[in-house]
Amino acid sequence: MKRTGAALIAFSLAISAGSALAAGPHAPGPFDQVIINNETGELRADASVATRSREQVRAELAQAAREGRLIADNATGETFGQRYPDRYAHIASRRDAG
């Protein structure tokens, strides 16, 4: 009985490991190549996505935080700039002027 259980477990592990290796190191998924339009906030999939470094992504995140473009309320989609317009007034005035 113990041998049968151990053999069944070993067989199950071998099958699951084989299928995981067959998929490769990373199987492409639906969210691998998504572009976010910074002006409208819409998402779209694109096969020709330019790769960015971690530092570039961090710089974009820091700029979005400074400009109040980060989401403050997930339920409504309200940004920090919309919630606290007085804190981001200098950014809005620069956009209107330029």
N, CA, C and O atoms as CSV, one atom per row, in Angstrom:
chain,resi,resn,atom,element,x,y,z
A,1,MET,N,N,0.826,-1.197,0.000
A,1,MET,CA,C,0.000,0.000,0.000
A,1,MET,C,C,0.867,1.257,0.000
A,1,MET,O,O,0.591,2.213,-0.725
A,2,LYS,N,N,1.924,1.245,0.826
A,2,LYS,CA,C,2.797,2.414,0.879
A,2,LYS,C,C,3.522,2.612,-0.442
A,2,LYS,O,O,3.721,3.743,-0.886
A,3,ARG,N,N,3.920,1.501,-1.075
A,3,ARG,CA,C,4.625,1.591,-2.349
A,3,ARG,C,C,3.714,2.146,-3.430
A,3,ARG,O,O,4.149,2.935,-4.268
A,4,THR,N,N,2.460,1.741,-3.416
A,4,THR,CA,C,1.505,2.218,-4.416
A,4,THR,C,C,1.288,3.716,-4.267
A,4,THR,O,O,1.263,4.438,-5.263
A,5,GLY,N,N,1.131,4.193,-3.034
A,5,GLY,CA,C,0.943,5.620,-2.773
A,5,GLY,C,C,2.154,6.432,-3.185
A,5,GLY,O,O,2.022,7.499,-3.784
A,6,ALA,N,N,3.357,5.916,-2.856
A,6,ALA,CA,C,4.585,6.623,-3.211
A,6,ALA,C,C,4.770,6.650,-4.724
A,6,ALA,O,O,5.195,7.660,-5.285
A,7,ALA,N,N,4.453,5.552,-5.373
A,7,ALA,CA,C,4.586,5.496,-6.831
A,7,ALA,C,C,3.590,6.451,-7.490
A,7,ALA,O,O,3.919,7.109,-8.478
A,8,LEU,N,N,2.402,6.525,-6.956
A,8,LEU,CA,C,1.380,7.423,-7.506
A,8,LEU,C,C,1.801,8.890,-7.350
A,8,LEU,O,O,1.609,9.695,-8.261
A,9,ILE,N,N,2.367,9.225,-6.208
A,9,ILE,CA,C,2.840,10.596,-5.982
A,9,ILE,C,C,3.997,10.915,-6.924
A,9,ILE,O,O,4.030,11.996,-7.512
A,10,ALA,N,N,4.938,9.998,-7.074
A,10,ALA,CA,C,6.083,10.215,-7.963
A,10,ALA,C,C,5.616,10.378,-9.405
A,10,ALA,O,O,6.118,11.241,-10.125
A,11,PHE,N,N,4.668,9.561,-9.826
A,11,PHE,CA,C,4.138,9.653,-11.186
A,11,PHE,C,C,3.434,10.994,-11.403
A,11,PHE,O,O,3.603,11.619,-12.450
A,12,SER,N,N,2.646,11.438,-10.421
A,12,SER,CA,C,1.947,12.721,-10.532
A,12,SER,C,C,2.926,13.883,-10.640
A,12,SER,O,O,2.727,14.795,-11.442
A,13,LEU,N,N,3.976,13.851,-9.839
A,13,LEU,CA,C,4.987,14.906,-9.896
A,13,LEU,C,C,5.718,14.914,-11.230
A,13,LEU,O,O,6.020,15.978,-11.770
A,14,ALA,N,N,6.003,13.729,-11.761
A,14,ALA,CA,C,6.704,13.653,-13.042
A,14,ALA,C,C,5.851,14.225,-14.162
A,14,ALA,O,O,6.367,14.919,-15.039
A,15,ILE,N,N,4.574,13.950,-14.147
A,15,ILE,CA,C,3.679,14.468,-15.188
A,15,ILE,C,C,3.553,15.985,-15.083
A,15,ILE,O,O,3.625,16.679,-16.097
A,16,SER,N,N,3.365,16.508,-13.871
A,16,SER,CA,C,3.215,17.952,-13.715
A,16,SER,C,C,4.506,18.688,-14.053
A,16,SER,O,O,4.459,19.774,-14.630
A,17,ALA,N,N,5.648,18.124,-13.707
A,17,ALA,CA,C,6.929,18.759,-14.027
A,17,ALA,C,C,7.161,18.749,-15.533
A,17,ALA,O,O,7.680,19.718,-16.087
A,18,GLY,N,N,6.787,17.678,-16.187
A,18,GLY,CA,C,6.962,17.591,-17.636
A,18,GLY,C,C,6.129,18.619,-18.376
A,18,GLY,O,O,6.608,19.240,-19.325
A,19,SER,N,N,4.897,18.804,-17.956
A,19,SER,CA,C,4.052,19.785,-18.637
A,19,SER,C,C,4.522,21.208,-18.348
A,19,SER,O,O,4.390,22.083,-19.204
A,20,ALA,N,N,5.062,21.452,-17.169
A,20,ALA,CA,C,5.571,22.780,-16.846
A,20,ALA,C,C,6.812,23.100,-17.677
A,20,ALA,O,O,6.983,24.235,-18.121
A,21,LEU,N,N,7.663,22.125,-17.885
A,21,LEU,CA,C,8.866,22.343,-18.691
A,21,LEU,C,C,8.532,22.478,-20.175
A,21,LEU,O,O,9.234,23.174,-20.908
A,22,ALA,N,N,7.476,21.822,-20.614
A,22,ALA,CA,C,7.091,21.896,-22.019
A,22,ALA,C,C,6.615,23.295,-22.381
A,22,ALA,O,O,6.742,23.711,-23.533
A,23,ALA,N,N,6.069,24.025,-21.414
A,23,ALA,CA,C,5.577,25.368,-21.674
A,23,ALA,C,C,6.721,26.368,-21.831
A,23,ALA,O,O,6.495,27.490,-22.284
A,24,GLY,N,N,7.919,25.990,-21.474
A,24,GLY,CA,C,9.062,26.890,-21.589
A,24,GLY,C,C,9.214,27.710,-20.322
A,24,GLY,O,O,8.424,27.571,-19.388
A,25,PRO,N,N,10.227,28.563,-20.288
A,25,PRO,CA,C,10.477,29.354,-19.083
A,25,PRO,C,C,9.362,30.349,-18.806
A,25,PRO,O,O,9.080,30.668,-17.651
A,26,HIS,N,N,8.724,30.843,-19.870
A,26,HIS,CA,C,7.619,31.772,-19.668
A,26,HIS,C,C,6.701,31.692,-20.879
A,26,HIS,O,O,7.068,32.097,-21.982
A,27,ALA,N,N,5.516,31.171,-20.658
A,27,ALA,CA,C,4.545,31.117,-21.748
A,27,ALA,C,C,3.895,32.492,-21.877
A,27,ALA,O,O,3.500,33.072,-20.866
A,28,PRO,N,N,3.774,33.030,-23.094
A,28,PRO,CA,C,3.172,34.356,-23.246
A,28,PRO,C,C,1.719,34.372,-22.800
A,28,PRO,O,O,0.956,33.450,-23.085
A,29,GLY,N,N,1.356,35.420,-22.108
A,29,GLY,CA,C,-0.004,35.564,-21.611
A,29,GLY,C,C,-0.678,36.782,-22.208
A,29,GLY,O,O,-0.063,37.517,-22.981
A,30,PRO,N,N,-1.942,37.006,-21.855
A,30,PRO,CA,C,-2.679,38.115,-22.450
A,30,PRO,C,C,-2.208,39.492,-22.002
A,30,PRO,O,O,-2.500,40.486,-22.667
A,31,PHE,N,N,-1.483,39.571,-20.886
A,31,PHE,CA,C,-1.082,40.868,-20.361
A,31,PHE,C,C,0.413,41.129,-20.545
A,31,PHE,O,O,0.958,42.052,-19.940
A,32,ASP,N,N,1.071,40.334,-21.364
A,32,ASP,CA,C,2.499,40.522,-21.562
A,32,ASP,C,C,2.818,41.812,-22.295
A,32,ASP,O,O,3.815,42.467,-21.993
A,33,GLN,N,N,1.991,42.180,-23.244
A,33,GLN,CA,C,2.290,43.356,-24.049
A,33,GLN,C,C,1.078,44.271,-24.069
A,33,GLN,O,O,0.240,44.206,-24.968
A,34,VAL,N,N,1.007,45.121,-23.058
A,34,VAL,CA,C,-0.104,46.052,-22.918
A,34,VAL,C,C,0.458,47.461,-22.894
A,34,VAL,O,O,1.455,47.723,-22.221
A,35,ILE,N,N,-0.168,48.359,-23.615
A,35,ILE,CA,C,0.258,49.754,-23.645
A,35,ILE,C,C,-0.791,50.594,-22.930
A,35,ILE,O,O,-1.989,50.418,-23.147
A,36,ILE,N,N,-0.338,51.505,-22.079
A,36,ILE,CA,C,-1.231,52.423,-21.389
A,36,ILE,C,C,-1.041,53.804,-22.003
A,36,ILE,O,O,0.069,54.336,-22.023
A,37,ASN,N,N,-2.112,54.371,-22.495
A,37,ASN,CA,C,-2.070,55.727,-23.036
A,37,ASN,C,C,-2.111,56.691,-21.860
A,37,ASN,O,O,-3.122,56.761,-21.160
A,38,ASN,N,N,-1.037,57.435,-21.628
A,38,ASN,CA,C,-0.954,58.335,-20.476
A,38,ASN,C,C,-1.964,59.471,-20.528
A,38,ASN,O,O,-2.373,59.974,-19.482
A,39,GLU,N,N,-2.371,59.881,-21.712
A,39,GLU,CA,C,-3.317,60.992,-21.824
A,39,GLU,C,C,-4.749,60.551,-21.495
A,39,GLU,O,O,-5.467,61.236,-20.766
A,40,THR,N,N,-5.150,59.405,-22.039
A,40,THR,CA,C,-6.533,58.950,-21.842
A,40,THR,C,C,-6.666,57.870,-20.790
A,40,THR,O,O,-7.760,57.655,-20.269
A,41,GLY,N,N,-5.571,57.180,-20.461
A,41,GLY,CA,C,-5.616,56.120,-19.466
A,41,GLY,C,C,-6.118,54.799,-20.011
A,41,GLY,O,O,-6.305,53.860,-19.237
A,42,GLU,N,N,-6.345,54.687,-21.318
A,42,GLU,CA,C,-6.872,53.448,-21.866
A,42,GLU,C,C,-5.758,52.435,-22.098
A,42,GLU,O,O,-4.607,52.796,-22.344
A,43,LEU,N,N,-6.121,51.173,-22.016
A,43,LEU,CA,C,-5.181,50.077,-22.212
A,43,LEU,C,C,-5.437,49.445,-23.569
A,43,LEU,O,O,-6.583,49.331,-24.004
A,44,ARG,N,N,-4.359,49.033,-24.239
A,44,ARG,CA,C,-4.538,48.271,-25.468
A,44,ARG,C,C,-3.345,47.335,-25.635
A,44,ARG,O,O,-2.222,47.657,-25.249
A,45,ALA,N,N,-3.612,46.186,-26.209
A,45,ALA,CA,C,-2.551,45.222,-26.455
A,45,ALA,C,C,-1.860,45.578,-27.761
A,45,ALA,O,O,-2.502,46.012,-28.718
A,46,ASP,N,N,-0.554,45.393,-27.791
A,46,ASP,CA,C,0.205,45.702,-28.991
A,46,ASP,C,C,1.377,44.733,-29.085
A,46,ASP,O,O,2.050,44.461,-28.091
A,47,ALA,N,N,1.612,44.223,-30.266
A,47,ALA,CA,C,2.698,43.269,-30.457
A,47,ALA,C,C,4.048,43.958,-30.598
A,47,ALA,O,O,5.082,43.299,-30.479
A,48,SER,N,N,4.069,45.250,-30.846
A,48,SER,CA,C,5.329,45.956,-31.052
A,48,SER,C,C,5.651,46.871,-29.878
A,48,SER,O,O,5.902,48.061,-30.067
A,49,VAL,N,N,5.645,46.332,-28.691
A,49,VAL,CA,C,5.915,47.111,-27.493
A,49,VAL,C,C,7.418,47.294,-27.334
A,49,VAL,O,O,8.181,46.329,-27.393
A,50,ALA,N,N,7.829,48.516,-27.136
A,50,ALA,CA,C,9.244,48.791,-26.883
A,50,ALA,C,C,9.557,48.432,-25.439
A,50,ALA,O,O,8.792,48.762,-24.532
A,51,THR,N,N,10.657,47.772,-25.228
A,51,THR,CA,C,11.027,47.389,-23.868
A,51,THR,C,C,11.652,48.583,-23.166
A,51,THR,O,O,12.336,49.400,-23.781
A,52,ARG,N,N,11.404,48.666,-21.870
A,52,ARG,CA,C,11.949,49.753,-21.058
A,52,ARG,C,C,12.719,49.146,-19.899
A,52,ARG,O,O,12.416,48.041,-19.447
A,53,SER,N,N,13.697,49.862,-19.433
A,53,SER,CA,C,14.482,49.385,-18.303
A,53,SER,C,C,13.717,49.665,-17.002
A,53,SER,O,O,12.751,50.428,-16.984
A,54,ARG,N,N,14.163,49.045,-15.944
A,54,ARG,CA,C,13.537,49.279,-14.630
A,54,ARG,C,C,13.651,50.736,-14.231
A,54,ARG,O,O,12.720,51.312,-13.667
A,55,GLU,N,N,14.801,51.332,-14.529
A,55,GLU,CA,C,15.002,52.735,-14.181
A,55,GLU,C,C,14.040,53.634,-14.941
A,55,GLU,O,O,13.547,54.613,-14.383
A,56,GLN,N,N,13.763,53.323,-16.202
A,56,GLN,CA,C,12.807,54.113,-16.974
A,56,GLN,C,C,11.409,53.992,-16.393
A,56,GLN,O,O,10.679,54.980,-16.307
A,57,VAL,N,N,11.037,52.785,-15.996
A,57,VAL,CA,C,9.715,52.575,-15.402
A,57,VAL,C,C,9.612,53.303,-14.069
A,57,VAL,O,O,8.588,53.917,-13.770
A,58,ARG,N,N,10.668,53.234,-13.269
A,58,ARG,CA,C,10.671,53.949,-11.986
A,58,ARG,C,C,10.569,55.458,-12.197
A,58,ARG,O,O,9.873,56.146,-11.450
A,59,ALA,N,N,11.263,55.973,-13.212
A,59,ALA,CA,C,11.207,57.407,-13.504
A,59,ALA,C,C,9.801,57.813,-13.940
A,59,ALA,O,O,9.311,58.870,-13.545
A,60,GLU,N,N,9.148,56.976,-14.755
A,60,GLU,CA,C,7.777,57.271,-15.179
A,60,GLU,C,C,6.814,57.251,-13.993
A,60,GLU,O,O,5.909,58.081,-13.907
A,61,LEU,N,N,7.011,56.303,-13.085
A,61,LEU,CA,C,6.161,56.223,-11.898
A,61,LEU,C,C,6.350,57.454,-11.015
A,61,LEU,O,O,5.376,58.010,-10.507
A,62,ALA,N,N,7.601,57.879,-10.831
A,62,ALA,CA,C,7.876,59.066,-10.018
A,62,ALA,C,C,7.266,60.309,-10.651
A,62,ALA,O,O,6.718,61.157,-9.947
A,63,GLN,N,N,7.355,60.427,-11.983
A,63,GLN,CA,C,6.763,61.575,-12.668
A,63,GLN,C,C,5.242,61.563,-12.534
A,63,GLN,O,O,4.636,62.612,-12.318
A,64,ALA,N,N,4.622,60.397,-12.658
A,64,ALA,CA,C,3.166,60.294,-12.501
A,64,ALA,C,C,2.749,60.678,-11.083
A,64,ALA,O,O,1.706,61.304,-10.893
A,65,ALA,N,N,3.557,60.307,-10.085
A,65,ALA,CA,C,3.253,60.676,-8.702
A,65,ALA,C,C,3.362,62.184,-8.511
A,65,ALA,O,O,2.521,62.789,-7.846
A,66,ARG,N,N,4.405,62.798,-9.097
A,66,ARG,CA,C,4.565,64.252,-8.981
A,66,ARG,C,C,3.418,64.996,-9.648
A,66,ARG,O,O,2.998,66.052,-9.175
A,67,GLU,N,N,2.912,64.448,-10.745
A,67,GLU,CA,C,1.855,65.125,-11.500
A,67,GLU,C,C,0.451,64.770,-11.033
A,67,GLU,O,O,-0.525,65.305,-11.558
A,68,GLY,N,N,0.332,63.874,-10.052
A,68,GLY,CA,C,-0.984,63.525,-9.528
A,68,GLY,C,C,-1.772,62.591,-10.426
A,68,GLY,O,O,-3.002,62.580,-10.376
A,69,ARG,N,N,-1.077,61.796,-11.258
A,69,ARG,CA,C,-1.759,60.899,-12.181
A,69,ARG,C,C,-1.952,59.500,-11.633
A,69,ARG,O,O,-2.502,58.642,-12.324
A,70,LEU,N,N,-1.511,59.246,-10.400
A,70,LEU,CA,C,-1.729,57.936,-9.792
A,70,LEU,C,C,-3.163,57.833,-9.286
A,70,LEU,O,O,-3.762,58.831,-8.885
A,71,ILE,N,N,-3.703,56.630,-9.307
A,71,ILE,CA,C,-5.087,56.398,-8.894
A,71,ILE,C,C,-5.198,56.492,-7.375
A,71,ILE,O,O,-4.463,55.825,-6.646
A,72,ALA,N,N,-6.132,57.334,-6.903
A,72,ALA,CA,C,-6.366,57.493,-5.469
A,72,ALA,C,C,-7.515,56.595,-5.004
A,72,ALA,O,O,-7.523,56.140,-3.861
A,73,ASP,N,N,-8.475,56.342,-5.881
A,73,ASP,CA,C,-9.651,55.539,-5.528
A,73,ASP,C,C,-9.919,54.551,-6.656
A,73,ASP,O,O,-10.336,54.937,-7.748
A,74,ASN,N,N,-9.676,53.275,-6.382
A,74,ASN,CA,C,-9.859,52.258,-7.412
A,74,ASN,C,C,-11.311,52.120,-7.844
A,74,ASN,O,O,-11.576,51.788,-9.000
A,75,ALA,N,N,-12.242,52.362,-6.959
A,75,ALA,CA,C,-13.659,52.190,-7.282
A,75,ALA,C,C,-14.123,53.208,-8.319
A,75,ALA,O,O,-14.899,52.872,-9.215
A,76,THR,N,N,-13.653,54.450,-8.202
A,76,THR,CA,C,-14.111,55.510,-9.112
A,76,THR,C,C,-13.087,55.851,-10.185
A,76,THR,O,O,-13.433,56.466,-11.193
A,77,GLY,N,N,-11.821,55.456,-9.981
A,77,GLY,CA,C,-10.768,55.805,-10.921
A,77,GLY,C,C,-10.241,57.213,-10.732
A,77,GLY,O,O,-9.492,57.717,-11.568
A,78,GLU,N,N,-10.626,57.844,-9.648
A,78,GLU,CA,C,-10.191,59.211,-9.360
A,78,GLU,C,C,-8.687,59.236,-9.085
A,78,GLU,O,O,-8.165,58.384,-8.366
A,79,THR,N,N,-8.002,60.215,-9.662
A,79,THR,CA,C,-6.569,60.347,-9.438
A,79,THR,C,C,-6.308,61.292,-8.261
A,79,THR,O,O,-7.207,62.000,-7.808
A,80,PHE,N,N,-5.070,61.288,-7.780
A,80,PHE,CA,C,-4.711,62.196,-6.696
A,80,PHE,C,C,-4.825,63.649,-7.146
A,80,PHE,O,O,-5.181,64.514,-6.346
A,81,GLY,N,N,-4.530,63.926,-8.402
A,81,GLY,CA,C,-4.657,65.281,-8.934
A,81,GLY,C,C,-6.099,65.761,-8.939
A,81,GLY,O,O,-6.360,66.947,-8.738
A,82,GLN,N,N,-7.039,64.848,-9.168
A,82,GLN,CA,C,-8.453,65.211,-9.127
A,82,GLN,C,C,-8.946,65.348,-7.689
A,82,GLN,O,O,-9.776,66.207,-7.391
A,83,ARG,N,N,-8.435,64.502,-6.807
A,83,ARG,CA,C,-8.874,64.538,-5.411
A,83,ARG,C,C,-8.317,65.742,-4.666
A,83,ARG,O,O,-9.009,66.351,-3.850
A,84,TYR,N,N,-7.062,66.084,-4.949
A,84,TYR,CA,C,-6.399,67.201,-4.270
A,84,TYR,C,C,-5.876,68.198,-5.310
A,84,TYR,O,O,-4.662,68.302,-5.488
A,85,PRO,N,N,-6.739,68.920,-5.986
A,85,PRO,CA,C,-6.279,69.807,-7.066
A,85,PRO,C,C,-5.350,70.922,-6.579
A,85,PRO,O,O,-4.510,71.395,-7.345
A,86,ASP,N,N,-5.485,71.345,-5.332
A,86,ASP,CA,C,-4.611,72.408,-4.824
A,86,ASP,C,C,-3.162,71.939,-4.697
A,86,ASP,O,O,-2.244,72.752,-4.805
A,87,ARG,N,N,-2.945,70.651,-4.471
A,87,ARG,CA,C,-1.581,70.126,-4.354
A,87,ARG,C,C,-0.892,70.004,-5.711
A,87,ARG,O,O,0.336,69.981,-5.785
A,88,TYR,N,N,-1.673,69.926,-6.774
A,88,TYR,CA,C,-1.113,69.725,-8.107
A,88,TYR,C,C,-1.451,70.883,-9.039
A,88,TYR,O,O,-1.436,70.716,-10.258
A,89,ALA,N,N,-1.754,72.049,-8.487
A,89,ALA,CA,C,-2.133,73.207,-9.297
A,89,ALA,C,C,-0.989,73.659,-10.194
A,89,ALA,O,O,-1.229,74.097,-11.319
A,90,HIS,N,N,0.251,73.563,-9.720
A,90,HIS,CA,C,1.389,73.991,-10.526
A,90,HIS,C,C,1.545,73.134,-11.783
A,90,HIS,O,O,2.018,73.627,-12.807
A,91,ILE,N,N,1.162,71.882,-11.720
A,91,ILE,CA,C,1.230,70.993,-12.886
A,91,ILE,C,C,0.131,71.363,-13.878
A,91,ILE,O,O,0.372,71.429,-15.083
A,92,ALA,N,N,-1.075,71.603,-13.368
A,92,ALA,CA,C,-2.205,71.959,-14.244
A,92,ALA,C,C,-1.946,73.282,-14.953
A,92,ALA,O,O,-2.294,73.431,-16.124
A,93,SER,N,N,-1.340,74.244,-14.261
A,93,SER,CA,C,-1.072,75.545,-14.893
A,93,SER,C,C,-0.025,75.411,-15.995
A,93,SER,O,O,-0.098,76.111,-17.005
A,94,ARG,N,N,0.960,74.511,-15.808
A,94,ARG,CA,C,1.959,74.293,-16.843
A,94,ARG,C,C,1.354,73.624,-18.079
A,94,ARG,O,O,1.728,73.937,-19.209
A,95,ARG,N,N,0.412,72.696,-17.851
A,95,ARG,CA,C,-0.246,72.041,-18.982
A,95,ARG,C,C,-1.096,73.024,-19.759
A,95,ARG,O,O,-1.119,72.989,-20.989
A,96,ASP,N,N,-1.797,73.906,-19.051
A,96,ASP,CA,C,-2.661,74.886,-19.721
A,96,ASP,C,C,-1.847,75.904,-20.506
A,96,ASP,O,O,-2.270,76.355,-21.571
A,97,ALA,N,N,-0.677,76.265,-19.980
A,97,ALA,CA,C,0.165,77.274,-20.637
A,97,ALA,C,C,0.861,76.705,-21.868
A,97,ALA,O,O,1.080,77.421,-22.845
A,98,GLY,N,N,1.208,75.425,-21.825
A,98,GLY,CA,C,2.000,74.858,-22.915
A,98,GLY,C,C,1.215,74.070,-23.823
A,98,GLY,O,O,1.749,73.529,-24.792
